[in-house]
Amino acid sequence: MLIPAYDLRPFEEMDRNDRVRACYQHCALKWVMSERMTNQWLRDRFRLAEDKAAIASQVIAAAIEAGMIKLDESLGTSRKFARYLPFWA
């Protein structure tokens, strides 16, 4: 079954690579909108409940490890208020 590019797939149907790619794409989208991606924003995008913050953090960590996004260090190193940028920003 082909899924159009504009259609959001449920989080459960994505594999690790899909989740990392979606994280990067949405981080880049936030950047071009002059905003920054946060854990909360990624949970909203994936439609995850607030108690699933650890899952969003794991996806963010995997995207950082893959070199696709990086921590926005302009706010310091606080993990609680962390914001993320695409690797090229």
C-alpha positions as semicolon CSV with decimal commas, in nm:
position;residue;x (nm);y (nm);z (nm)
1;M;0,000;0,000;0,000
2;L;0,141;0,338;-0,098
3;I;0,105;0,618;0,150
4;P;0,107;0,970;0,004
5;A;0,391;1,190;0,125
6;Y;0,143;1,436;0,279
7;D;-0,031;1,169;0,484
8;L;0,083;1,124;0,844
9;R;0,141;0,762;0,932
10;P;0,064;0,650;1,284
11;F;0,372;0,634;1,505
12;E;0,322;0,261;1,561
13;E;0,347;0,194;1,185
14;M;0,685;0,366;1,150
15;D;1,013;0,185;1,190
16;R;1,318;0,345;1,352
17;N;1,444;0,496;1,026
18;D;1,102;0,644;0,948
19;R;1,084;0,801;1,294
20;V;1,433;0,951;1,268
21;R;1,359;1,085;0,920
22;A;1,028;1,235;1,038
23;C;1,208;1,395;1,333
24;Y;1,464;1,553;1,100
25;Q;1,201;1,670;0,851
26;H;0,994;1,834;1,120
27;C;1,299;1,989;1,280
28;A;1,386;2,139;0,939
29;L;1,027;2,257;0,896
30;K;1,040;2,432;1,232
31;W;1,369;2,595;1,130
32;V;1,230;2,741;0,806
33;M;0,930;2,868;1,007
34;S;1,177;3,050;1,240
35;E;1,087;2,817;1,525
36;R;1,274;2,539;1,704
37;M;1,173;2,178;1,760
38;T;1,121;2,060;2,117
39;N;1,030;1,727;2,275
40;Q;0,675;1,858;2,323
41;W;0,643;1,955;1,960
42;L;0,767;1,613;1,843
43;R;0,519;1,439;2,075
44;D;0,243;1,651;1,922
45;R;0,357;1,563;1,570
46;F;0,364;1,191;1,651
47;R;0,040;1,224;1,851
48;L;0,201;1,076;2,162
49;A;0,058;1,130;2,509
50;E;0,254;1,341;2,757
51;D;0,353;1,027;2,948
52;K;0,535;0,912;2,631
53;A;0,797;1,189;2,651
54;A;1,070;0,926;2,688
55;I;0,981;0,780;2,348
56;A;1,011;1,121;2,184
57;S;1,344;1,168;2,362
58;Q;1,465;0,834;2,222
59;V;1,372;0,942;1,868
60;I;1,550;1,275;1,919
61;A;1,859;1,095;2,054
62;A;1,859;0,861;1,753
63;A;1,834;1,159;1,515
64;I;2,125;1,330;1,694
65;E;2,327;1,008;1,679
66;A;2,253;0,982;1,305
67;G;2,384;1,337;1,263
68;M;2,053;1,468;1,130
69;I;1,974;1,716;1,409
70;K;2,171;1,891;1,680
71;L;2,104;2,057;2,014
72;D;2,039;2,431;2,001
73;E;2,304;2,540;2,250
74;S;2,189;2,903;2,258
75;L;1,974;2,817;2,562
76;G;2,250;2,632;2,744
77;T;2,260;2,261;2,810
78;S;1,936;2,219;3,003
79;R;1,760;1,904;2,884
80;K;1,428;2,025;3,024
81;F;1,414;2,326;2,791
82;A;1,612;2,174;2,504
83;R;1,546;2,285;2,149
84;Y;1,684;2,122;1,836
85;L;1,809;2,237;1,497
86;P;1,871;2,056;1,167
87;F;2,238;1,955;1,133
88;W;2,300;2,224;0,870
89;A;2,161;2,517;1,066
